[in-house]
Amino acid sequence: MPLDVRLRGHLNKSTNTFVQAWIAELKAAGLQPIICPLRRNVPAAELAALETAEIHRRAMRREPIFNIAGTERAARHHAEQAAEKARLRELTGWRRTAAHLLKVTGGPIPPGFSTPSIMSDETWATIEQGHALDRRVEAARIEEAAGHRPVASDDTAGLSADLALVAYDIGERADRMIFEDAWRSIRSRHGAPVWRDAVDARVKTATDVRRGFNDRDEADRHLSLLRWYLTVIPPWQSLAYRCAVPPTGPDFHAWVTPDPEVREALRIVEKGEPFTDRAVSAIHHECRRYQHIDLLDVLRAVAAIYSRRDPDPDLVRPVLRYFASNGYLDARMAKIYTTVAPHALDAVYGPDHATRIDADLALPAGTSGQVIRRLDELLDEAALRQLVKRIDATLPTAVLPDITDDENPAAPGVRAIVATLIRAGRVPGLSADKSAYVNQVRASWTPFAAIERNHP
């Protein structure tokens, strides 16, 4: 239609609410829109397609146009671009974080123990018997496929019923013996139920070593490293996921550490059983559910505190509260905590009721504190002890930070993180105390067989 007719249509009754509002704004200013052609001599059959292309081109250039239907595709494209940019910004941020953490810590702490003999001679002899039988079964199946053996009527692939029964019995016996040996040596010492369940589940699935390993030393090493893996590796797996690095396998091993001992330990654990997702997820879920803490946040916060960076208050505040509530802070942690959390004492001990009572009853300052201290001496009540600690106005501190509550599901992982920073030379404190702490943490994942061998 002619341009002037098209313009009058918009001026009289536009169906586009945005156009209506724009024209009203112009009229209020004593103005009116103009209209001009963009293309001339376009065949009628091509008009619709050409208009759509023009709208899209201008929308992609973010020109302020009102053609709603024609801009949807461009809007989706812009939204996708914005989402991709946000994803790349987040990825870049996490990769910077990972580079800092790896520089500060050197990567996960190594297991720190020699491989003990977890499986007995009898167990390994049964496994080897099973391997030999498996080879006989495979050879028989190849012969059958070549037509050299008659096909049995049951599902034994040409084997006699007796041989099939022997194969089943030996496999069941080997699995049972591996489970008994492994459970005896690597069962969890930690009190939190989620840890007992996670380690017991790993011991049960450890019978896969019968099929995954032909070397006894490597099979023993696999079993002995399960608890170290569950304790030390989870925050690094979370970090790898956020950095778009596979959380298992050679790429992860090369990314997470330059230490050949740690790389070899990861390879051996994951070779026999690339299991850990469910167990690690269960532990993470318990930490977040009951402790409101994430092990990756602990790793980031502790590394920031001891690398002399200005820590992010929003990151370190809940982590330091967790340390103060479940164990002890060292002097540096306590100083930072009171800086980033002015009400740190209230968060750890509860409100200062003594000061409030003095104010409410117009008593001399300190009177209620004296009464509460005396009641604590007489009654020995936990609630009163908590009030006395709040009156003392000091946070719980120690030479080295620790998490001492064995019912706390995050404790093993948190201790491993602190030990990692200590080993990297980042945590201040007496040398003897630091060595003892790292040894204590490593003992928590060292198999009983190795402990008994060193301390009969």
N, C-alpha and C positions, 0 to 999 in steps of 0.2 A: 504494500500500500504506500502511497506517497508519504514522505517524511512529515509534512505538516499535519496530515491526518493522524499519523501515529502519535505525534506530540500532543495533539488535542485529546486523544484518548487517554494519555497519561495524566494530562492536566485535569480532565473532567472526572475520571473514575479509574484510577490505577488499581489493579488487583494485587499489587505488591505492596505490603504494608510499609516496607522500608522506603519505597519510592514515594508513597503517600506522605510519610513523615518528612522526607527531604524536601518535597515540593511545598509542604506547609511551612517549613522553616524558611525557604526562599521567599514565599509570599509575605511572610511576616517582616522580612527585610526589604520588601518592595522589589523583589527580583523574580525572575522566572527562568526555567532551564532553556537551553538551546539544543538543537538537534542537528547533527551533520553525518554524512555517510562515511563509513570506514573503507568500504570496497564498492566498486562500480562494475556494472556489466557482469554480474554473477548469474549463471543459469538458475532458473527457479528450482530445478531439481536438487541443486547443491546448496541452497540457502540454509536449510536447517542444520546440515552437517557443518557448514562453514561458521555459522553462528556459535554452535557448541564449541568448536575448536578455538574461536576467538575469545569466548568467555573463559575457557580453560587456560589459554595462554596468559590472559590478563590476571586471572586469579592466581596463577603460579607466580606471577611477578608481584603479587600482593597488592594489586591496584584495588581501590575501594569501589567495587561494583555490587549491584543489587540483585543480580540474576541468581536467585537462591538455587534453583534446580541445576543450573549449569555449573555452579561452584562446588557441588558436593564432592566430586572426584578430587578436585584440587584441595579441598579442605581435608579429606582423608589423607591425601599425600602429605600435606603439611603436618598433620597430626602424627603420621608415621615417621616423618623426618624428625619432629620434635622428640618423639619417644626414643628414636635411635640415638639422637644426640644426648639425651638424658642417660641412656644406657651406657654410651661410650664415656660420658663424664664420670658416671659411677664406676665403670670398669677401670678407668684411668686412676681414679681415687683409690680403689682397692689395690691396684698394682703398686701404687706408690707406698701404700700402707704395708704391703707384703715385702717390698724391697727394704723398707725401714726395719721391719721385724726380723727379716733374715740377716740384715747387717748387725743388728743389736744382739741377737741370740745365737746366730750361727745355725739356726734350724733346730729340729727336735733333739732332745738329749738322747745320747746312745743308751742301749740297754745296760751296759756296764757289768755284765757277768759272762762267765764262760759257759758253754753249753753243757748242761748236765745230762746224764743218761736217764731219761724219763721212762722209756719203755724197757721192760725186762728182756733178758735173753730169750725167755720162753715166748714172750709176745712177738718179738721180731722173727723168731723161728716160725711161728704160726703165720705171720704175714708173708714170709718168703715161701712157705708152703702154699699159701693162697695164690701168690704170684705164679708159682710153677703150675698150679692147677689151671689158672687163667690161661696160661700159654697152651696147655693141653687142650682146653676147651676151644680156643681160637683155631688151633691146628685142625681139630676135628671138624670144625665148621667149614674151614677152607676145603678140606677133603670132601665133605658132603656137597659143597657147592660145585666141586669139580666132578661129582658123580661117582666118587670112589667109596662112598659109604651109604648104607641105606638110611632113609629118613625115618625117624621114630614116630610113633603115633602121638606122643605127647609133645610138650613144648620144650624139649631138651635139645633141640637142634642136632639130633643124631646121636647124642650121648646116651649111654645106658642109664636107666633109672637110678641105679646105685651110684654111678659117678656124679650124676646131677645132685643127688642128696648129699654126697660128700662135699661137693663144691659149696652148697648152701651152708652146711654145718660149719665148715672151716671159715667161711666169710663171717657168719654170725659170731663164732668164737673169737676171731681176730678183732672184730668191732668191740665186743664186750671187754676184751683184755686191754685194748688201747684206751677205752673209756676209763677203766679202773685205774690204769697206770697214770693217765693224764690228770684225772680228777684228784688223785692222791697228791700230785706234785704241784698243780697250778690252781687249785680251788681258791676262791676269793677269801682274803682275810678281812675285807671291809664289811662294816656292819650294815650299810644301806642295802635294802632288799634288791634294788635294781642292779647293784653290782654283783651280788650273788647270782641273780638270775642271768645276767649277761655272761659272766664267766662260765657258769654251769652250762648254758646253751652252747657256748663255744667249745667246751669240753665234749659235749655230746656230738657236735658236728665234726670234732677233730678226728673221728673215726675215718674221715675221708682220706687221711694220710695213707691208709692202706692202699688206696687206688692212685693217690697223687704222687707218692714218693717211692723210689726204688733204693734210696740211700738212707741208711739208718741215722747217720749223723744229721742229715738235713731234716729228716722227720722229727728227730728229737728237738732240733733247733726251732722248727715250726711250732711245736707244742709249747716250748719254753717261752716263746716270744709273744704268745697270745695276749697275756695280761699287760705287758709293756705296750703293745699296740693299742689296746683299748684305753689305756691311761694317758699316753703321750700324744698320739696322733690325731684324735678328734678335732682340736681347734685348728690344726694345720689343714685337715681335710675341708673344714668349713671355709677357711681362707682360700684354698685352691678353688673351691666351687665359685666363690665370688670373683675370682680372677680368671674365670673361664679356663682353668687348668683341670684335667681329669683328676679326681680325688684318689685314684689308685693307678698302678701301672708305672712303666718306665718313665713316662713324661712327668708324672708326679714326683717320682723319686729324684729325678735330675733337678727338678724345680725346687724341691723343699729343702735339699741339703747337699753340701759338697762332701759330707762325711761318708767315706766308703763303708764304714761299719753300719751306719743307719740305712744306707741304700741297700746293703745286702740283707739286713734284717727285714726291711719292708718287702723285698723280693721274696724272701723265704716264707714270710707269713702269708702273703697274697697268693703265692703259687699253690699252696695246699688248699686255700679256702678264701676266695675273694668275697668273704662273707659280710664284712663288718657293718654294713649299712644299717641293718636292723638293730644290732646291739648298740652301735654308736648313737643311733637315733633315739633309742630308749633312754640312754644315759642323758643325752641332751634334753630330752623331754622332761625327765625328772628334775634336772637342774633348773630349767625354766619354770616348771610348775611349782616346785616347792621352795626353791631358793631364789627365784626371779633373777637368775644370773645365767650368762652364756659364757662358755669357756673361751670363745674367741674374743669376747669383750675383756675378759680377764687378761688374756695374753696381750692385747693391745694396750690396756691400761697400765699393766705392770711394766711393760717395755717402755711406755712413755714416761713413767715415773722415774725409772732408773737410767734413762738415756739423756737425762737433763734437758729434755724438751719441756716447753710449757704445755702441760697436759690439758686436754679438753675437759672442762668441768663436768659436762653432761656424761662423758664416758667414764671418768674416774670416780665420780661421786658414788654411784651405786656399788662399784667394785670395792672401794675403800670401806663403805658401810658394811659390805659383806665380810671383809676381813675383820673389821672391828667387832662385828656381832658373832662371828663364828671362830675366831682365833685371836690373833694379835697383829697389830701394826708395828713396823719399826719406826724409828724417830722421823725418818723422811716421810713415810706414809702418813703418820699422824699430823705432821706439819701441813702437808698438802690437804689433808682431809678437812682440817679446821679452816683452811683458806677457801676451799671450794664449797664448803657446807657450813655456814655460820651456826646452824643448829645441829651440828654433828653429835654433840653430847646428848641432846634430846632424842636423836635418831637411834643411838646405841642404848641409852639407859632409860629413856622416857623423860617426861617433863620434870623440871626442878620444883617438886612439890614443897620442899622445905622453904624456899624463898617465897613461894606463893602463900603458904600458911602464915609466915611472918607478916606479910603485907595485909592479908585478910584480917588477922587478929591484932594488928598494930603492935606486934611484938618486936623487941630489939633484934636486929639482924643477927642471924646465926642461932637463935634460940631453938627453933624447930629442928635445925640440924643436930644440935646437941641431944635433943629428946630422941630423935630417930636413931642416932648412934647408940644411945643407951638401950633403947628397945631392941636393937639388933643384937647387942651383947647378951641381953636376957632371953630373947626368944629364938635367935638363930633362924630367922625366916629368910627364904630366898628373895621375897619381894622387898624386905627391909634392906638386905645387902645391896640390892639394885639401887635403892634410894641413896644409900651411903656412898656408892660409887658416883652417883650423879652429884652429890654434895661435894665430893672431892674434886670434881671438875677436871678429871684427867682421863684420857683415853687409854685403853689397855695396850701396852707396848712391850716389845721384846727386842733382843739384839737383831733377830731375823724375823721376817713375817712368817706366819704359819697359819694353817687351818687344822685345828686339833680334833674336831668333832667327827668321830668315825661313823656317825649316823647320817652325816651330810653327804648326799650323793655327788656333789661337785668336788669334795675334798681331794680325792686322788688326782684329778686333773689339775686342780689349782696348785697342789704341792709340786706336781711335775713342772708346771710353768715357772714357779719360783725357783725350783732346782735348776731349770734351764738357764734362767738369768744369773743365778749364782755361778754356775759352771762357766758362763760367758764372762765372768768377772765384773758384772754390772751392779751387784748388790753389796753395799758396805756391810761391815761386820767383822768379827774376829775370824781369822783363818780357820782355826780349829772348829769353831761353831759351824762355819760354812761347809767344811768337809764332812762333818758329822751329819749335817742336814741332808746333803746330797746322798750320802750313803744310806741314810734312813729312808729317803724317798725311793731309792733304787731297790732297797730290800723289800718294799711293798709289792713290787712286781717280779722279784726274783723267785724262781721255782723253789719249792721246799727242798728238792733234791740237791740243788746247788748250795743252799744254806746249810743243810745237814752235812754236806761234804766238807765245807769250810769250817763248820763248828760242830763236830761230832759230839 
